Amino acid sequence: MLPILKTIRFLLFTIKLTLGSLIFTILAFGVILPLYYLYLRRKYRLDKLKNLSSRLRVGIFHPYCNAGGGGEKVLWVALQALQNKYPKAEYYVYTGDVDATPSEILDKVRNRLNVKLDKDVKFIYLHRRKWVEADRYPYFTLLAQALGSVYLGFEALKQLNPDVFIETTGFTFVLPVFKYIGGCKTGSYIHYPIITNDMLKRVSSRQNMYNNRSVIARSPILTMGKLIYYHIFAWAYSLTGQCSDVTLVNSTFTMEHLNVLWNKPLHLVYPPCEISHLKSIEKAKAKPKDVRIMSLAQFRPEKDHPLQLQSLYELREILPEEAFSQVKLVLCGSCRNADDARRVKDLKDFGKHLSLEDHVEFKVNLSYEELLDEFGKAYIGIHTMLDEHFGISVVEQMAAGLITVAHRSGGPLLDIIETSEGSRLGFLAQTPDEFAHIIKFIMQLDDAEVCEIRDKARASTERFGVEKFNEEFIRGVEPLFK
């Protein structure tokens, strides 16, 4: 009799627990969360009315505005264009670079990116940026970063609720916060889609890559789990995309993938490339005695610098020793943090492992003047990132007169480098062996062939100039300012 009573009590407890959980879920999602949303929406909109200014307030979300890369170049040139077009507006940049003063940030923009902002820019400092950093999340990185960006977005909104909000880093999950709670007009400039069908295909085919660990690639069960996770995340990502009133994309590659995910109007605006100074660099018509191969990319894992070292190793195998002794690979790029610095050290160790230390130089965090000097000395340009969303550095290499070889994917393939004979602008490759043979081929071209490729490549870069970007960017965001 006692066991039966215990069973009945257990069943009653289970029923009560289930009913309680069900009631709590209904109350939470059906009553409490909607009420809290309405409270927040009313609070921030009343605050905006209390602080009503005669000047339009424009907030630009860029937590890593002091990084000095291509994405930051877009930010500052875009801000410069907005200030010139709408000089009466107030401009604020949301940044997590709390250790840098406004003057230090603007000095770095001027010295490293060659962008001069003469008018006033205000900075909103965010202290929760650590919650969007990938190395904080060993698992479910995309989801965790998305949720972290929402948390960071609330900190940004709490400090300033602008009239126009523009997101420029890819943290699109902050858009619903500013659109539906802050009541802002929203826009975004997308450098690359967070998730793509190609990523799903690579996981499905169980390829081991920097964003798909070998332990997952080897397991059918873990692969299936990751595919479900990716599909759910892609659905959520598509919903956040609908919160962008105006969406600009930087390349055909990004546009094609977002068309599938977001299914909404997109404006193609190529990023601003610094071509005027680079096109003025004089190049000798004859091949130099020392062949410098220049790489220009931030030291991040997706840039695949090891592929460049492997390509140099393969080049040594197919070149005569005397010819290879004149070759040097120069890796130029910026380091954002300690992880990037550690990556540079690992690359140096890898170069020593391949016995290439006498043929490799690292130029880290160069000033713009120093970078121009490197462009002047280089003969060949190399870029190895798979699915590079655009490739500002590829355009800059071409504008500087370098004979450029880039990865056969993404922006270099779809937008930048034409490889058909008669209209060749550069070269495309995928494997270390391909890169090595193409570099050997370039070294064996006669001077007239080199000059023809160089002249056509330089002329083609006009479509990616700063003036063209300013014109297209202002046309794209104009609806936000009406």
Secondary structure, DSSP 8 states (H G I E B T S, - for coil): -HHHHHHHHHHHHHHHHHHHHHHHHHHIIIIIHHHHHHHHHHHHHHHHHHT--SS-EEEEE-TTTTS-SHHHHHHHHHHHHHHHH-TTSEEEEEE--TTS-HHHHHHHHHHHH-----S--EEEE-S-GGGG-GGG-SSSHHHHHHHHHHHHHHHHHHH---SEEEE-SS-GGGHHIIIIIS--EEEEEESS-SS-HHHHHHHHTT--BTTB-HHHHT-HHHHHHHHHHHHHHHHHHHHHHTT-SEEEESSHHHHHHHHHHH-S--EE----B--HHHHTS---SS--SSEEEEEE--S-GGG-HHHHHHHHHHHHHHS-HHHHTTEEEEEEE---SHHHHHHHHHHHHHHHHTT-GGGEEEEES--HHHHHHHHHH-SEEEE--TT-SS-HHHHHHHHTT-EEEEESSHHIIIII---STTS---EEE-SHHHHHHHHHHHHHS-HHHHHHHHHHHHHHGGGGBHHHHHHHHHHHHGGGG-
